[in-house]
């Protein structure tokens, strides 16, 4: 059952696809104050799941989260916001219900942080909360999720080839780098379906351009790669370079398509191209205009994209930069001690993604004019919608491959997401594992993390263990930042172990794809905590480092350095599958705790029934699966 409580929303978020009548005068298991604050008394055993892309464990109790899409590259336990805003929680206690706080602005979830027994959810502006609250009850945890997912609409399904393995790097600076990458995978016998193009392919970091010097024949390169069974997937950033003579800027400026400052001029920000402007995706006309610009690349044979920097990420605003240069002059000629040195340093550090800038530009929508800060969480989602709707129009007979960094619930109907600029840290394998089911609850099934870590330098053993988990994630992409050590699967000398693990992914694709589609069509979760399948098992309820994958599999990846075994809890009798040296063996194990040997390079997982494996292939074009 779904109940709706409305607090004068001034703009529709597009998150829901069903109309639910407003509930009044009914008893509730929580308190709703007149200004839209939600207060719930938790008992000692209450668990709180959800919130999509956030830090910490599957059970969110004990921390405070701010739902505000943030360009945050350090995903440490003290962070309150990451790239997505996914305002759904599932309370599993004496009362059991889901709660979706549908609001486009900042909202804070204090889940036992201030008071360990109290959950408080507070909209940013309690004088005008602009909130729709949906309360969902059901027969089970999965039933509640299914009802919520039916409320927000069917999840995006990418083309089959998008389930293959992809290689990315910020630093493939020319066509030769792409060819060298493809050749190296082929020579090592490692399967691959995609190579990603980061901002290096662009001309001066301008959207919908290609560097004529470094990528003189992108169309020919795309055709050659596709002949090999490899798609090229370029990045598109949210900001447009402010440059007269650049057709995208000239058109948008002339038609008034960019976000405005309070005086009605284009709001100017600094991002990768330098001084730039932001398309106003809240205007349907702008969405279609920007989306149709993808045709420049689809005409070159491109079939998939990843959207980035769309929180939106701002290095600085033009006004903020001017003020910073004025402020820093106050330090000139002075002897800097401990305190004023840090003050001088922070003059420029605090420019990025400042709340002041987010409060300084405006959107125009059919529902009115809004200051960005009040509708911030929708920006990246509307960019994804812009791209998806245009790509479906440009290529109506095919589904585009599309995923984004920033997102809000509702964007799951238009594309997937990846979890952003993580690090080459062992803890980020576990973080990725714990984010996946929370993202699934919110409709984002086509998801994954940057395998090996984006920031920092990956080690051979870390990449092996991360791949051993990512074999099961629908989006399987290895990605690294410029200046870091190479972390391609062929970059560590002996490639045999990497070939075996990535080949296993392709051998499992019939299962992975069918279970993914089944989860989409039944509004279910592809990844689930054990608690969701074994509600009467109190031990399963405490396990936070194992996942159910589809209807039959359970995984328990290794995520600690130098570990060669780990404890695994089996909630029922299962078949242990072990891939070692490319060979697959099985063993039946009884319900209960087991200490499982997992030498580096082995992939161990568990199944409730026998699994059928496909034959080894080099890419999805050689694989038949439904």
N, C-alpha and C positions, 0 to 999 in steps of 0.2 A: 504494500500500500504506500502511495506517495501523497504527502500533504505539502501544501505550499503556503508560505507566509510572505507577504509583500511589504516592503518598506520603501515605497515611492521611488522605484528605479527610474532614472531619467534617460537611460540609454539601454537598449537591448544588447546583450553580449553575444547573442547567437549561439549560446552553449546548448540550449535545449531545442528539441524538435517536436515536443508534445505540449499541448496546453493543459495545465492542471488548475482546477478551480481553487481560489483562495480559501483556506481554512480559517474558521473563526470559532472562538468559544469552546475549544476542545482541550481536555487535560493533556499536559505534556510532561515528559520525564525530565525536563530541564526548565530553566527560567529564561524568558525573553524579555529584556527590559524595553521600555518605550523608545529608547534611542538605538535599538537594534543590537544590543550586546547579548550574547549567548553565554549562559553560565550553566555548567553541569557538574554535579557532585559525583566523583568517581569513587567506587569502592576499591578495596585493596587489590583486587584481581583484575580490574578493568584494563583492557588493552585498547589502544587506539591505532588503527591502521590508516594508510592513505597518504594524502598530500603529495603524491606523485614524485616529482624530482626534488628531493630534499636530502639533507645529510642524516646521519645516525641510522638507527636500526629500522626493522620493519614495524616494530611497536614504537610509536612516536612519543609515548608518554615520558615526561621528564625534561622536555626542552621547549623552547619558544621559537616559533617560526613566523616570519613575515612574508606573506604572499605578495611578492613584488618582483617582476622579472628583472634579474640583475646580471650584469656583465661581471661575473665573479669567477676568476680563474683559479682561486685557491679554495678547494672544496674540503676544508677542514671542519672539525666537529663544532667549532664555535660559530659557524656561519648560519644565518637565519634565512637567507634567500639565495636561490640559484637562478637558473635561466627561465624556469617555467613557473606558472601560477596555476596550481591544480587544487582547487579549494574543496575537495571532497574528503571527508573523514568517515571511517567506519568504526563505531564504538562497540566494543565487545566486552560487556560486563553484565551486571545484574539486569540492566536493560540492554537491548541490542538493536541498533539502528544506524542508518547512514545519514549524513548531513552534508548537503551541498550549499555552499555560500556563494551565490552567483552575483558577483559584483566586479566591476571593471577596474577598481582602484585597489590600493593597499588594504590588506586585512591581516590582523595578527592572531595567531593561534597559540595561546599560552596553555600548554597541555601538561599541567602539573609542574610548571617551572616556578611561578610565584608561590603557589600553594600546591603541595604535592597531591592533594586530593581534589583539586578543582581544575576544570577545563574552562577557559574563558576565551571567547572569540569576539574580537572587537574590530569593527570597520574603522577605517582611517578617520573618517569624518562622521562622528556620531550625531552631529546636528542634522546631517543629511546623508544617511547611510547608503542610500542607493543600492538596496540589497533585495534579492529574492532568495528566500531560504526554503530548501526542499528537505523534508524529513521522510526517510524511507524505512519501512519495517518489512520483515519477511521471515520465512521459515528457517533460513540458514544464512550464513555469511555470503555464500555464493549467490543465493537468491536475492539478497539485498543488492549485490553488485549488478546482477542481471537486470533488476528493475531500474537501477540508476542508469545503466548503459542503454536501456530502451528509451529512457528519458532524453539522453543526449545524442542518440543517433548512431548509426552503423559506422564502425571503424574503417579506416582506409586500408585497402589491400593493394600492395604494389605488384608490378609484374613479376613473374616467376624468377627471372634472371637476377632481380634485386636481392634474392635470398642467397646468392653466391657470395664468395669472398671478395672484398675490395681492399685496394691499397691506396693510401693517400699520404701526402706529405706537403706541408708548406715548405717549398724549396725545390720542387720540380720546375725549374725556371725556363725550360725550353722543350721543343719537341724531342730532342735527342734524349733528354732525361726520361720522357715517357716511354720511348722506344726501348731504352736501356732497361727500364723497370720491367716492361713486358717480356723482353728477351731473357732477363734473369730468372723470372718465374718459369718461363717455358724450359730453359736449360736445366733448372732444378727439378722439373717435373711436378711443380706445385700448382694446383688448380687456382684459377682466378677468373673473375667475371667483370670486375670494374677497376679502373684507375681514375682517381679523383684529381681534379685541377683546382688548386687553391688560387689565391689572388695573383699568383705569378703569371697566369696566362693573359691577364688583362693588359690593356694599353693604359698605363698610368693609373691603374686600379679603378678604371671607369667601368661601371656595369654595362654589359652587352657590347663590349669591345674585345678585340683580340689583338695582342701585340704583333705587329707585322714583322718585327725583327726576330722575336723569340718563337713565335708560332705562325710562321708564314703560310702554312696550309693546314689549318685546323680541320677543315672539311675532309681533306685527303687523309689526315691522321686518324680521324674518327672512322672513316671507311676502312682503313687498314686494320685498325684495332678490332672493329666489329667482325671483319673477316676472320680474325683470330678468336672470336668469341668474347671479346672484351669491349665493354662500353666505357666511354669517357663521361665523367660526371663533374661538370664545372660548378663552382661556387657563384652565388649572386648575393651581394651585400645590399643592405637596406638603403644606404645613403647614395645620393647622386652627386658627382663632382660639379661644383659651381664653376663652369667654364664656358664662356661664350664661344659658340662655334661647335660645341658638343651637342649633337642633335637631341639627345635625351633631355639634357638640361634646358636647351632652348625651347623645346616643345612644352615641357612642364612649367617653365617660368612664364611663358606667354599665356598659357591656359589657366594659370593660378593653381596648379596641382600640388604645390609643396606646402608644408606646414608653415603657419604664419606666426610672427611675433605679435605683441599686443597692438602695434601700430599698423598691422596689415601687410608688412613686408615679409619676404621669405626669411624664416629662421635659419641662421647659418651656423653650422657646427663643423668641427674638425674630426675627420675619421681617416681611413687609409688614403683616400685621394687628396687629402688636405681640406680646404674649405669646401663644404658640401651642404646639400639641402635634403630634406626628408620628404618623400612622397606621402601625401595624406591619404592613407589607405582606408580611412573612415568614409571617404566619398566613393560610392560605387563606380562613378565615372573614372576616378583615378585608379581604382583597382583594376578595371578592365584595361585602361591605357598602359599601366605598368606591366600587367601580365602579358599583354600582347607583344611586349618588347622581347620576351623570351624567344619569339620567332626568329630573331637574328641568329640564335644558336641552334634552334631546332632545324632551321634550313641548312645547317652544316652537318646534320645527322645526329645531333645530340638528343638523347632520349630520357635524360634524368638530370636533376639538379639538387643542390643543397643550399638552403637559404641561411645566411649568417648575419651577425651583428644587428639583429632585429629586435632587441629589447625595447627601444633602440639603444645601442652602445654609442656613447658620445665621449670622445677623448677630451673635448672642450667645446665651448660655444665661442663664437666670435666675440661676443660681449664679455664673457668670462675671461677670455685670454687677454683682452685689452685691459681689464681691471687687474689681472695678475701682474702684468708688466708694470703697471702703475704702483701696485703694492710692493713689488720687489725692490723698487727704487728706494723705499724707506729704509732698507737694510744696507744700501750702498755706502761704503766708507765707514761702517760701524764695526767695532770689534764684536764678533759673534760668540757669545757664551753658550752654555749648554741649552738654555731654554730658547733664546731667540734664534739659534741655529736651526732647531727643529721647526720653529715657526716659519723661517725662510724656506726651508725645504718643502714644507707643506703647502706653500702658496700655489705651487703647480700640481702637487700630488692630489689636492682636493678638487681639481677642475673636472676630472673624469666622472661622468654619470652623476652629476650633482643634482640634488633635489631642487636647488634653485633653478637650474636649467630646465628640469622637467616641469617646473611651474611657470615657464616663460614662453611656451609656445602652444598653439591652439589647433584644434581639428574642426572641420566642418563635416557634418553628417546630415542625413535626412531628418534626424531627430534634434538637430540644433548644433550650436558651437560649444566646444568643450575644451577646457584647459587640459593639456596632455596628462599631467600628474593624476587627474581624476579618472582617466580611462587607460592608463599606462599599460595594463596587463593585456590589452587586446591588440596592441600594435603588431607584434610578431605573428600572431594568429591571422590577422587580416592580410599580412603579406603572403602567408602560406595560401590562404584562400585565393588571393589575387593570382598567384602562379598556377594553382591547381585548375581553377575555372578556365583560365586562358589556355593552358596546355590541353585540357579536354576539348576545347574548341578547335585548337590547331591540329590535334591528332585524335579525332573523336573515336576511332576504332581501337585505341590502345590506352592503357592506364599509365600515367606518368610515374616515374620513380622520383619521389620528392620527400625530403625531410628538412627539418628546421631546427634552429637552436632555441629561440624563444617560442613560448606557446601558452595558450589558455585552453581550458576544456572547451571543445567545439572544433578546435583545429585538428583533432584526431580524425575528423571526417575527410580532411583534405591532404594529409600527409603524416609521415612519422616524425620522430625527433631523435636526436642523439644528445647525450648528457653533457656536451660541452667540453671545455678546456680542462680536462682532468690532468693528473700527474702520473708519472712513472713510479707510483708508490704501491706497495703491496696492499695497503689498506683500501686502495681504490678498486681492487678486484671485489672485495667484500661490499664496498659501497655500491658498485654497479649491480651486484646480485640483489641487494636489498632495495634498490630503486625500481627494479623491473616489475615486481608485482604491484607496487604502488602506482606505477605508470599504467599498467594494465587496467587497474580499477577505474582509472580516469579515461579509458578508451584508447590509450596510446599503446597499441600492440606492436607496431613496426618500430622498434626501438633498440638501442644498443649504446655502448660506450666506446670511446677511442681505445682500441686494443693496444696494450703496451703503454698507454698514457701519452697525452699530447705534450705536456710540458715535462722537462727533465730528460734524463738519459736512461733508456730502458736497458735492462740486462737480459742475457739469453734466458736465464731461468724464469725471470718475471714474464717474458713474452710467452714462453711455453705454458706456464700456468694460466695466464690470462686467456690465451687461445683455447685452452682446455675447457674454460667456462664459456667463452664466446662462441664455441661450436654450436651452442644451443640458442643464442640470441638471434632473433629474426634479422636485425641489421648487424652485419659482421664486417667491421671496417677497422683496419690498422691505420692510425693517423698520428703524425708527429709534427712538432713545431720546427721552424727554421732554427738552425744553430744547435740542434740536439743531435746525438749520434744516430746513425741510420738504424732503423728497427724493422726493416722489411724482413720477411721470413727467409730471405736468402742472404741476409747481411751478417750472420754469425758463424760463417764457415761451414760447419756440418749442417746440411739442409734436410737430412733424412727425417729427423724427428718432426720438423715443421711440415714436411710433405705428408707424413702419416696423419697428423692431427687435422690439417686442413682437408685432406682427402676424406677423413671420417665425416666431416661436415657434409660433404657431398653425398656420402653413402647414407647419411641420415635425412637428407632433404625430403624424400617422400613422406617420412613421418612428420618432420618439422612443418612442411608446407600444409599438409592435410590438417594437422592440429591447429595451425594458425588460422586457416580458413574456417574450421569448425568453431573456433573461439569467436571469430568475427561474426559468423552467421547466427550464433546462439547468444550473442552479447555476453560472452564468458571471458575468463582470463586464460591466457596462454601460460603465463607464469603465476604460481600461487604459493603462498606460505603453506607449510604442512597443516597448519591449523584449519585452513579452509576445506581440506579434504577429510580431516580426521578430527571432527569437533569434539568427540567424546574422549579423545586421547590427551591427557594433560601434559604428557611429555612432549608430544608433537607441538603443543601450544607454545612451548618455551624455545623451540629450535628456530634460530634466526640465520643460519648459514647453510641451509638446504632449501631446495625449491622443487615443487612439482612442475613438470613441463608437459603440457598437454595432458591427456587422460591417463597415460601409461607410465611416463618416465619420472624419475626423481634424480636430481643431481646434488652432489655434495663436493664442490670444487675445493682444491687446496689453494689457500690464499696467504700463506705465511712462508717467509724465506727459509730455505734449507729443510723444510718439512718433507718427510718421505712417507708419512702415514697420517691418518686422522681418524677421530671417532665419528661414526655415522650412526644415526638412529633410523631404524627401519620400522615404520608404523604398522607394517604387515609383512608377511613372507614375500620376498621379492627375488628376482633374478639379478645377480650382479653381472654386468657386462664390463669387460676390460679390453681396451685396445692397447696392445703393447707391440711395438715394432711392426705395426701395420696389421697384425693378426688379432682377431677378436675371439675371446674365450668367454665362457659363462660359468656361473656357479650359483646354486640356490642357497639363499640365506634366510634364516628364520627371523621373525619379528624380534626387535630389541636392539640394544647397543652392540656395535661391532667396531673393532679397531682395524681399519682397512689400510693395507699397504698400497701406497700410490707413488712409486718411483717417478722421478722426473721424466716426462715423456709419455707415461701411461695416462690414458683417459679412462676413468672409472665412473660408471653411472648405473642406475638401478631401474628395474622395470617390473610392473605388475603382470605383464604378459610378454610373450616372445615378440621381438621386434624384427621386422624384415629390413635388410640392408640392400641398397642399390650397389651396382658394380662401380668401381672407381672410374672417375671421369676427370677431364681437365677443365670443364666449365659446364654450365647448365644447358648449353645448346646440345650437349651430348647425352642429356639425362631426360628420361621420360618420367614425369610425375604429375599427379592430379591433386 
